[in-house]
């Protein structure tokens, strides 16, 4: 079958009671035998008989055993993940107008918060487990609420993707594969590990979690330059003293607002989605290619729900490079394996086709029994965008032939047409007072007439 379910389990050994110590009394004294005595000795014996017997030494009190201490009963496990999150809060609390504004926004948009918490309920247990393993502050488990509203399918204008919003370059730096078939930035398992690696690296670099969070949003190079600029002027170099874009300046206050809501949701009129303290999903590994639709059918899930848990597989086919993981609800693993074992038809119905210069998109679609609109829809091509020579498309596979699924690089990121504006930096106090100041930029370089300022990207390396 080629499938392996990755299962984790934890157990706790209760401490055993200490064995009791037995008290043993000494043996009783043996009686002294009486013998016949001579007359000369009898008088002496009689004299001795009138001598009062020696007072025996006081007997030592009997030793009593100290009762073994009662075994400590371990506390019951948390009922839900929210308890674990609250117990793991470690960052110093912020206060002020910036935090209050974010609290007011969330409290005023309960529908948005409900959707965010419902999405997060699928992934929070896994994220909390990984954070606890690394002994990191549990506030980090709330960071995807700031980055993507816990949406693993999120994509930003800066080309940041996934629940943790990695841009392509930073994703590659932290081991997230990106190719035609798969984008590791959207893989919940892989991206969570990479994000925590990156955040730990930033904390080690700056020695402060607020600066690490600012660097995650703004870029570590930008934060380093802002620190150097303040130090050169003899100014404090903490998070609140640095000049930074308004988005970054409000980044930690926004996280603080979510922390406050999780700590006391009733105060804000918010109800937290139920998140049981147990895994929601399991990863199933496969060494065989399989259609996304078929995988969803075998798991008895809707295509929408399957894609939500597996957004990294961004084509209609899951190409198994060695071992790929499919994420399924725990309750669906057994039914998926059973249905796969009894499935006697091909697992793949698509293959890759690269457009030639002589090809016409309409004829290519018709050749494979599709309309041009259907061909574009399958390949996520907007209706007004042209299909060009050299472009690789997925087309239906005919018969029982082996599918052509070559290794292909990720599509090139198309730069935005609008020339980016240089970021504006602000000095913002907790009272809400805002003052625009000059940003700390990279050392001056030789400029050309066509040189354009490069925007800082989210989760960028600098």
ZADOTOR-143963 format. One record per residue (C-alpha): residue number from 1; x, y, z; residue in three letters. Coordinates in steps of 0.02 Angstrom, whole numbers, always signed. Example, Ala and Ser with C-alpha at 12.3 -4.5 7.8 and 13.67 -1.06 7.14 Angstrom:
BEGIN
seq / east / north / up / type
1 / +615 / -225 / +390 / ala
2 / +684 / -53 / +357 / ser
! end
This chain:
BEGIN
seq / east / north / up / type
1 / +0 / +0 / +0 / unk
2 / +149 / +115 / +30 / unk
3 / +59 / +210 / +167 / unk
4 / +125 / +244 / +342 / unk
5 / +23 / +334 / +474 / unk
6 / +132 / +445 / +581 / unk
7 / +65 / +426 / +757 / unk
8 / +130 / +505 / +915 / unk
9 / +82 / +456 / +1092 / unk
10 / +132 / +513 / +1263 / unk
11 / +120 / +422 / +1428 / unk
12 / +160 / +466 / +1606 / unk
13 / +223 / +342 / +1737 / unk
14 / +145 / +370 / +1906 / unk
15 / +273 / +366 / +2048 / unk
16 / +270 / +200 / +2144 / unk
17 / +242 / +200 / +2331 / unk
18 / +403 / +178 / +2431 / unk
19 / +411 / +5 / +2514 / unk
20 / +368 / +4 / +2700 / unk
21 / +510 / -23 / +2828 / unk
22 / +481 / -173 / +2943 / unk
23 / +520 / -154 / +3133 / unk
24 / +596 / -307 / +3212 / unk
25 / +614 / -326 / +3406 / unk
26 / +769 / -414 / +3477 / unk
27 / +765 / -596 / +3538 / unk
28 / +706 / -633 / +3718 / unk
29 / +844 / -667 / +3854 / unk
30 / +875 / -853 / +3889 / unk
31 / +842 / -914 / +4071 / unk
32 / +999 / -946 / +4178 / unk
33 / +1009 / -1128 / +4235 / unk
34 / +1018 / -1163 / +4425 / unk
35 / +1159 / -1281 / +4488 / unk
36 / +1198 / -1366 / +4657 / unk
37 / +1320 / -1265 / +4762 / unk
38 / +1451 / -1315 / +4900 / unk
39 / +1417 / -1267 / +5085 / unk
40 / +1561 / -1141 / +5087 / unk
41 / +1489 / -1053 / +4941 / unk
42 / +1311 / -1066 / +5003 / unk
43 / +1336 / -929 / +5134 / unk
44 / +1407 / -814 / +5005 / unk
45 / +1265 / -854 / +4894 / unk
46 / +1140 / -815 / +5031 / unk
47 / +1228 / -649 / +5062 / unk
48 / +1215 / -607 / +4883 / unk
49 / +1033 / -654 / +4890 / unk
50 / +1003 / -510 / +5014 / unk
51 / +1094 / -387 / +4903 / unk
52 / +970 / -285 / +4802 / unk
53 / +982 / -328 / +4620 / unk
54 / +1064 / -201 / +4505 / unk
55 / +948 / -80 / +4424 / unk
56 / +946 / -125 / +4240 / unk
57 / +989 / +13 / +4117 / unk
58 / +841 / +99 / +4041 / unk
59 / +793 / +13 / +3883 / unk
60 / +806 / +118 / +3726 / unk
61 / +638 / +163 / +3657 / unk
62 / +582 / +53 / +3517 / unk
63 / +616 / +125 / +3344 / unk
64 / +459 / +165 / +3247 / unk
65 / +460 / +179 / +3059 / unk
66 / +420 / +345 / +2976 / unk
67 / +269 / +321 / +2863 / unk
68 / +311 / +336 / +2678 / unk
69 / +254 / +500 / +2606 / unk
70 / +99 / +489 / +2503 / unk
71 / +133 / +486 / +2317 / unk
72 / +98 / +652 / +2233 / unk
73 / -47 / +639 / +2115 / unk
74 / -4 / +724 / +1951 / unk
75 / -123 / +863 / +1900 / unk
76 / -253 / +815 / +1772 / unk
77 / -211 / +860 / +1592 / unk
78 / -286 / +1020 / +1525 / unk
79 / -461 / +1001 / +1459 / unk
80 / -427 / +1105 / +1304 / unk
81 / -285 / +1188 / +1211 / unk
82 / -332 / +1361 / +1272 / unk
83 / -283 / +1312 / +1449 / unk
84 / -112 / +1257 / +1386 / unk
85 / -90 / +1419 / +1292 / unk
86 / -136 / +1528 / +1441 / unk
87 / -20 / +1428 / +1554 / unk
88 / +124 / +1457 / +1433 / unk
89 / +114 / +1647 / +1417 / unk
90 / +286 / +1718 / +1458 / unk
91 / +306 / +1884 / +1370 / unk
92 / +290 / +2046 / +1467 / unk
93 / +121 / +2128 / +1440 / unk
94 / +104 / +2290 / +1344 / unk
95 / -25 / +2421 / +1380 / unk
96 / -79 / +2582 / +1299 / unk
97 / -183 / +2654 / +1160 / unk
98 / -108 / +2545 / +1023 / unk
99 / -161 / +2387 / +1113 / unk
100 / -332 / +2458 / +1156 / unk
101 / -367 / +2504 / +974 / unk
102 / -332 / +2325 / +919 / unk
103 / -441 / +2256 / +1059 / unk
104 / -583 / +2369 / +1004 / unk
105 / -565 / +2313 / +824 / unk
106 / -574 / +2128 / +865 / unk
107 / -718 / +2155 / +987 / unk
108 / -810 / +2252 / +851 / unk
109 / -786 / +2115 / +721 / unk
110 / -846 / +1955 / +805 / unk
111 / -884 / +1867 / +639 / unk
112 / -704 / +1890 / +582 / unk
113 / -640 / +1827 / +750 / unk
114 / -756 / +1676 / +744 / unk
115 / -693 / +1625 / +570 / unk
116 / -512 / +1648 / +625 / unk
117 / -536 / +1543 / +782 / unk
118 / -630 / +1407 / +689 / unk
119 / -487 / +1391 / +563 / unk
120 / -359 / +1394 / +702 / unk
121 / -449 / +1255 / +797 / unk
122 / -385 / +1131 / +666 / unk
123 / -202 / +1175 / +691 / unk
124 / -180 / +1245 / +868 / unk
125 / -146 / +1078 / +952 / unk
126 / -3 / +1041 / +831 / unk
127 / +70 / +1216 / +848 / unk
128 / +59 / +1211 / +1039 / unk
129 / +145 / +1042 / +1042 / unk
130 / +290 / +1107 / +937 / unk
131 / +309 / +1265 / +1041 / unk
132 / +311 / +1166 / +1204 / unk
133 / +447 / +1051 / +1135 / unk
134 / +555 / +1203 / +1103 / unk
135 / +508 / +1289 / +1267 / unk
136 / +461 / +1448 / +1177 / unk
137 / +333 / +1577 / +1238 / unk
138 / +157 / +1519 / +1203 / unk
139 / +111 / +1690 / +1133 / unk
140 / +192 / +1627 / +972 / unk
141 / +47 / +1505 / +950 / unk
142 / -62 / +1659 / +920 / unk
143 / +54 / +1734 / +789 / unk
144 / -34 / +1652 / +640 / unk
145 / -189 / +1749 / +692 / unk
146 / -92 / +1908 / +657 / unk
147 / -6 / +1844 / +500 / unk
148 / -144 / +1753 / +408 / unk
149 / -295 / +1735 / +525 / unk
150 / -240 / +1552 / +535 / unk
151 / -274 / +1525 / +350 / unk
152 / -148 / +1403 / +272 / unk
153 / -206 / +1457 / +99 / unk
154 / -169 / +1643 / +128 / unk
155 / -68 / +1737 / -3 / unk
156 / -13 / +1918 / +10 / unk
157 / +31 / +2052 / -117 / unk
158 / +213 / +2034 / -60 / unk
159 / +203 / +1851 / -118 / unk
160 / +204 / +1788 / +61 / unk
161 / +110 / +1624 / +73 / unk
162 / +37 / +1506 / +201 / unk
163 / -14 / +1513 / +382 / unk
164 / +155 / +1586 / +434 / unk
165 / +171 / +1701 / +280 / unk
166 / +342 / +1655 / +211 / unk
167 / +406 / +1743 / +56 / unk
168 / +490 / +1625 / -69 / unk
169 / +671 / +1664 / -24 / unk
170 / +651 / +1648 / +164 / unk
171 / +552 / +1488 / +140 / unk
172 / +695 / +1412 / +41 / unk
173 / +820 / +1469 / +173 / unk
174 / +724 / +1368 / +302 / unk
175 / +702 / +1211 / +199 / unk
176 / +529 / +1237 / +125 / unk
177 / +528 / +1155 / -47 / unk
178 / +439 / +1249 / -185 / unk
179 / +408 / +1176 / -357 / unk
180 / +273 / +1157 / -488 / unk
181 / +179 / +1028 / -386 / unk
182 / +208 / +1079 / -206 / unk
183 / +235 / +1235 / -101 / unk
184 / +307 / +1197 / +71 / unk
185 / +261 / +1371 / +132 / unk
186 / +81 / +1311 / +135 / unk
187 / +120 / +1144 / +216 / unk
188 / +57 / +1161 / +395 / unk
189 / +183 / +1035 / +464 / unk
190 / +336 / +1096 / +370 / unk
191 / +298 / +1282 / +382 / unk
192 / +266 / +1274 / +570 / unk
193 / +435 / +1195 / +599 / unk
194 / +520 / +1322 / +485 / unk
195 / +433 / +1471 / +566 / unk
196 / +484 / +1417 / +741 / unk
197 / +663 / +1389 / +681 / unk
198 / +664 / +1564 / +608 / unk
199 / +588 / +1646 / +761 / unk
200 / +713 / +1559 / +875 / unk
201 / +854 / +1618 / +764 / unk
202 / +790 / +1797 / +773 / unk
203 / +777 / +1787 / +962 / unk
204 / +955 / +1722 / +973 / unk
205 / +1011 / +1865 / +861 / unk
206 / +923 / +2008 / +951 / unk
207 / +906 / +1935 / +1126 / unk
208 / +728 / +2000 / +1141 / unk
209 / +563 / +1927 / +1086 / unk
210 / +483 / +2093 / +1039 / unk
211 / +630 / +2133 / +924 / unk
212 / +623 / +1956 / +854 / unk
213 / +438 / +1981 / +813 / unk
214 / +475 / +2149 / +733 / unk
215 / +609 / +2066 / +626 / unk
216 / +488 / +1929 / +576 / unk
217 / +371 / +2063 / +509 / unk
218 / +493 / +2193 / +443 / unk
219 / +651 / +2095 / +408 / unk
220 / +803 / +2061 / +516 / unk
221 / +912 / +2177 / +413 / unk
222 / +792 / +2322 / +436 / unk
223 / +782 / +2297 / +624 / unk
224 / +972 / +2283 / +636 / unk
225 / +993 / +2448 / +545 / unk
226 / +862 / +2533 / +654 / unk
227 / +954 / +2474 / +809 / unk
228 / +1122 / +2533 / +743 / unk
229 / +1047 / +2702 / +701 / unk
230 / +982 / +2728 / +877 / unk
231 / +1143 / +2667 / +956 / unk
232 / +1244 / +2788 / +851 / unk
233 / +1137 / +2930 / +919 / unk
234 / +1147 / +2870 / +1098 / unk
235 / +962 / +2824 / +1100 / unk
236 / +879 / +2669 / +1173 / unk
237 / +868 / +2524 / +1052 / unk
238 / +718 / +2430 / +1119 / unk
239 / +562 / +2391 / +1018 / unk
240 / +464 / +2544 / +1071 / unk
241 / +610 / +2663 / +1040 / unk
242 / +647 / +2612 / +861 / unk
243 / +579 / +2704 / +710 / unk
244 / +488 / +2578 / +602 / unk
245 / +342 / +2565 / +480 / unk
246 / +172 / +2583 / +562 / unk
247 / +126 / +2403 / +522 / unk
248 / +277 / +2340 / +617 / unk
249 / +251 / +2464 / +759 / unk
250 / +76 / +2396 / +786 / unk
251 / +127 / +2214 / +759 / unk
252 / +165 / +2171 / +940 / unk
253 / +18 / +2274 / +1009 / unk
254 / -95 / +2173 / +893 / unk
255 / -23 / +2012 / +963 / unk
256 / -49 / +2079 / +1138 / unk
257 / -231 / +2117 / +1099 / unk
258 / -260 / +1937 / +1041 / unk
259 / -171 / +1875 / +1197 / unk
260 / -287 / +1979 / +1306 / unk
261 / -440 / +1910 / +1217 / unk
262 / -381 / +1730 / +1238 / unk
263 / -343 / +1763 / +1421 / unk
264 / -516 / +1836 / +1456 / unk
265 / -633 / +1815 / +1306 / unk
266 / -791 / +1857 / +1402 / unk
267 / -727 / +2032 / +1438 / unk
268 / -732 / +2067 / +1251 / unk
269 / -895 / +1977 / +1214 / unk
270 / -805 / +1839 / +1120 / unk
271 / -827 / +1651 / +1133 / unk
272 / -675 / +1544 / +1093 / unk
273 / -700 / +1396 / +977 / unk
274 / -686 / +1228 / +1064 / unk
275 / -511 / +1156 / +1040 / unk
276 / -495 / +986 / +1128 / unk
277 / -325 / +941 / +1197 / unk
278 / -292 / +803 / +1071 / unk
279 / -231 / +794 / +891 / unk
280 / -355 / +849 / +759 / unk
281 / -258 / +776 / +612 / unk
282 / -129 / +644 / +569 / unk
283 / -4 / +638 / +426 / unk
284 / -14 / +492 / +305 / unk
285 / +138 / +462 / +195 / unk
286 / +122 / +397 / +18 / unk
287 / +248 / +344 / -112 / unk
288 / +121 / +341 / -253 / unk
289 / +51 / +485 / -355 / unk
290 / -134 / +515 / -326 / unk
291 / -266 / +638 / -384 / unk
292 / -317 / +766 / -254 / unk
293 / -501 / +733 / -292 / unk
294 / -478 / +546 / -275 / unk
295 / -385 / +566 / -110 / unk
296 / -528 / +671 / -43 / unk
297 / -654 / +542 / -102 / unk
298 / -560 / +397 / -23 / unk
299 / -553 / +495 / +141 / unk
300 / -740 / +529 / +124 / unk
301 / -709 / +715 / +135 / unk
302 / -766 / +861 / +29 / unk
303 / -636 / +928 / -92 / unk
304 / -642 / +1096 / -3 / unk
305 / -604 / +1020 / +167 / unk
306 / -465 / +911 / +96 / unk
307 / -382 / +1059 / +10 / unk
308 / -394 / +1162 / +169 / unk
309 / -286 / +1035 / +261 / unk
310 / -172 / +1004 / +112 / unk
311 / -147 / +1172 / +25 / unk
312 / +37 / +1135 / -12 / unk
313 / -18 / +1017 / -151 / unk
314 / -72 / +1154 / -269 / unk
315 / -108 / +1049 / -425 / unk
316 / -244 / +920 / -459 / unk
317 / -111 / +784 / -434 / unk
318 / -10 / +748 / -278 / unk
319 / +160 / +703 / -348 / unk
320 / +249 / +586 / -229 / unk
321 / +433 / +635 / -229 / unk
322 / +500 / +497 / -119 / unk
323 / +376 / +518 / +22 / unk
324 / +240 / +649 / +25 / unk
325 / +123 / +680 / +170 / unk
326 / -65 / +692 / +160 / unk
327 / -147 / +773 / +310 / unk
328 / -312 / +697 / +364 / unk
329 / -425 / +714 / +516 / unk
330 / -382 / +576 / +639 / unk
331 / -555 / +502 / +618 / unk
332 / -529 / +487 / +428 / unk
333 / -363 / +394 / +424 / unk
334 / -434 / +218 / +442 / unk
335 / -571 / +244 / +314 / unk
336 / -445 / +319 / +191 / unk
337 / -331 / +167 / +208 / unk
338 / -475 / +46 / +191 / unk
339 / -545 / +130 / +36 / unk
340 / -372 / +143 / -41 / unk
341 / -341 / -43 / -15 / unk
342 / -501 / -87 / -107 / unk
343 / -478 / +42 / -246 / unk
344 / -435 / -54 / -406 / unk
345 / -432 / +91 / -532 / unk
346 / -287 / +206 / -578 / unk
347 / -242 / +334 / -445 / unk
348 / -196 / +471 / -569 / unk
349 / -300 / +545 / -710 / unk
350 / -190 / +695 / -754 / unk
351 / -20 / +724 / -831 / unk
352 / +91 / +870 / -880 / unk
353 / +95 / +945 / -1054 / unk
354 / +214 / +1084 / -1108 / unk
355 / +148 / +1205 / -1238 / unk
356 / +244 / +1213 / -1402 / unk
357 / +264 / +1367 / -1511 / unk
358 / +148 / +1291 / -1640 / unk
359 / +12 / +1248 / -1513 / unk
360 / -150 / +1342 / -1503 / unk
361 / -230 / +1336 / -1330 / unk
362 / -405 / +1305 / -1399 / unk
363 / -346 / +1155 / -1500 / unk
364 / -243 / +1084 / -1357 / unk
365 / -397 / +1093 / -1246 / unk
366 / -507 / +1012 / -1377 / unk
367 / -379 / +875 / -1408 / unk
368 / -396 / +825 / -1226 / unk
369 / -585 / +837 / -1224 / unk
370 / -594 / +1005 / -1133 / unk
371 / -649 / +1181 / -1166 / unk
372 / -519 / +1319 / -1153 / unk
373 / -609 / +1387 / -1000 / unk
374 / -601 / +1216 / -916 / unk
375 / -416 / +1199 / -958 / unk
376 / -380 / +1367 / -878 / unk
377 / -484 / +1327 / -726 / unk
378 / -392 / +1164 / -694 / unk
379 / -226 / +1255 / -705 / unk
380 / -279 / +1408 / -603 / unk
381 / -254 / +1526 / -749 / unk
382 / -362 / +1683 / -745 / unk
383 / -484 / +1695 / -889 / unk
384 / -402 / +1851 / -963 / unk
385 / -224 / +1782 / -954 / unk
386 / -148 / +1703 / -1108 / unk
387 / -71 / +1530 / -1115 / unk
388 / +102 / +1546 / -1192 / unk
389 / +233 / +1432 / -1268 / unk
390 / +341 / +1343 / -1141 / unk
391 / +204 / +1345 / -1011 / unk
392 / +167 / +1178 / -926 / unk
393 / -15 / +1130 / -905 / unk
394 / -106 / +982 / -831 / unk
395 / -215 / +889 / -955 / unk
396 / -320 / +731 / -936 / unk
397 / -228 / +565 / -946 / unk
398 / -295 / +443 / -1074 / unk
399 / -313 / +258 / -1039 / unk
400 / -202 / +168 / -914 / unk
401 / -38 / +242 / -972 / unk
402 / +88 / +297 / -842 / unk
403 / +65 / +483 / -810 / unk
404 / +199 / +605 / -867 / unk
405 / +239 / +701 / -707 / unk
406 / +413 / +775 / -730 / unk
407 / +508 / +874 / -598 / unk
408 / +473 / +1056 / -634 / unk
409 / +525 / +1216 / -544 / unk
410 / +404 / +1332 / -459 / unk
411 / +327 / +1464 / -572 / unk
412 / +420 / +1628 / -572 / unk
413 / +347 / +1761 / -460 / unk
414 / +279 / +1902 / -565 / unk
415 / +334 / +2071 / -494 / unk
416 / +200 / +2198 / -461 / unk
417 / +173 / +2325 / -598 / unk
418 / +158 / +2470 / -480 / unk
419 / +326 / +2535 / -424 / unk
420 / +333 / +2511 / -235 / unk
421 / +338 / +2662 / -124 / unk
422 / +473 / +2682 / +5 / unk
423 / +410 / +2632 / +175 / unk
424 / +367 / +2771 / +297 / unk
425 / +433 / +2754 / +472 / unk
426 / +354 / +2820 / +630 / unk
427 / +395 / +2848 / +811 / unk
428 / +236 / +2798 / +903 / unk
429 / +213 / +2805 / +1090 / unk
430 / +96 / +2696 / +1191 / unk
431 / -15 / +2848 / +1213 / unk
432 / -46 / +2842 / +1025 / unk
433 / +55 / +2996 / +979 / unk
434 / +130 / +2969 / +807 / unk
435 / +275 / +3060 / +726 / unk
436 / +346 / +3021 / +555 / unk
437 / +535 / +3005 / +555 / unk
438 / +670 / +2952 / +433 / unk
439 / +692 / +2764 / +413 / unk
440 / +859 / +2679 / +441 / unk
441 / +912 / +2620 / +268 / unk
442 / +1052 / +2513 / +202 / unk
443 / +1222 / +2595 / +175 / unk
444 / +1220 / +2711 / +26 / unk
445 / +1254 / +2627 / -140 / unk
446 / +1286 / +2695 / -312 / unk
447 / +1116 / +2736 / -386 / unk
448 / +1063 / +2734 / -566 / unk
449 / +924 / +2832 / -646 / unk
450 / +814 / +2678 / -651 / unk
451 / +852 / +2614 / -477 / unk
452 / +696 / +2580 / -376 / unk
453 / +678 / +2561 / -190 / unk
454 / +651 / +2383 / -135 / unk
455 / +506 / +2358 / -16 / unk
456 / +530 / +2265 / +145 / unk
457 / +439 / +2100 / +134 / unk
458 / +353 / +2009 / +274 / unk
459 / +457 / +1872 / +352 / unk
460 / +602 / +1927 / +242 / unk
461 / +782 / +1897 / +286 / unk
462 / +828 / +2080 / +272 / unk
! end
